[in-house]
Amino acid sequence: MAAYQAFKVDVQDAIAHVQINRPEKVNAMNADFWSEIREIFAWIEDTPAVRVVVLSGAGAHFSSGIDLMLLAQVGAQLGQDVGRNARTLKRKIEELQSSFNAVEQCSKPVLAAIQGYCLGGAIDLISACDMRYCSDDAQFAIKEIDVGMAADVGTLQRLPSIIGDGMMRELAYTGRTLVAEEAVRIGLVNRTYNDPAALLAGVFEIAHSIAQKSPLAIQGTKEMIRYARDHSVADGLNYIATWNAAMLQSEDLRVAMAAHMRKQQPEFKD
């Protein structure tokens, strides 16, 4: 496994712990962050022994969002006419979007464990995860509106299916801070924990439970949920019928049925 500048990655019991590792900078998302997260999730996708991902932030906070130094670097690339500046900016935005697309499109479930600040670009990131959990000190805000821009890396596209359109609009238009209690009430996070240590312990317990299931069934379930979000019910039903026409022939189904009959814990191949 490669060494990373913005992340720390460990694997244990089929769970990859991907930790943003810039606590001295409140885990701000610098240039290394955006390139390395694509590399990390490509590696996870290609590693059968990894079945679940836990995404967290080192230190007191999950992430304060995009690093202002990165924005300054992008600004330094401008200075041409409007058309060429627009082309440069569009390419950079699409590059950043691809980083969080890699998280969403990963076939393994991604569980976000959030403590302290989760601001701006960090909301884009957790919106691309399968599930979100937080400690009682967590604070969430779509901060882009306060710096005169619209969020452009996935929040406005993914968050409505998580918390609903009206609440997403309120948070995006006002930039107000959302605390843990309200976050769980509106469905942004599944549950809260007393402190960051309890948070990680609880999220890893859930991850272990998922890792024990058939990886083929988990992958199929994630793929169907993601597909259904963007397609009609009829399209979704057709896709799952086609998918399961193959997947129901896997040995995982026989292993699961036999273990159930014997009241044993099934063991599945990677």
Buried (B, 14 or more C-beta within 10 A) or exposed (E): EEEBEBBEBEBEEBBBBBBBBBEEBBBBBBBBBBBBBBBBBEBBBEBEEBBBBBBBBBBEBBBBBBBEEBEEEBEEEEEEEEEEEEEBBEEBEEEBBBBBBBBBBBBBBBBBBBBBBBBBBBBBBBBBBBBBBBBBBBBBBBBBBEEEEEBBBBBBBBBBEBBEEEBBEBBBEEBEBBBBEEBBEBEBBBBBBEEBEEBBEBBBEBBBEBBBBBBBBBBBBBBBEBBBEEEEEEEBEEBBEEBBEEBEEBEBBEBBEEBEEEEEEBEBEE
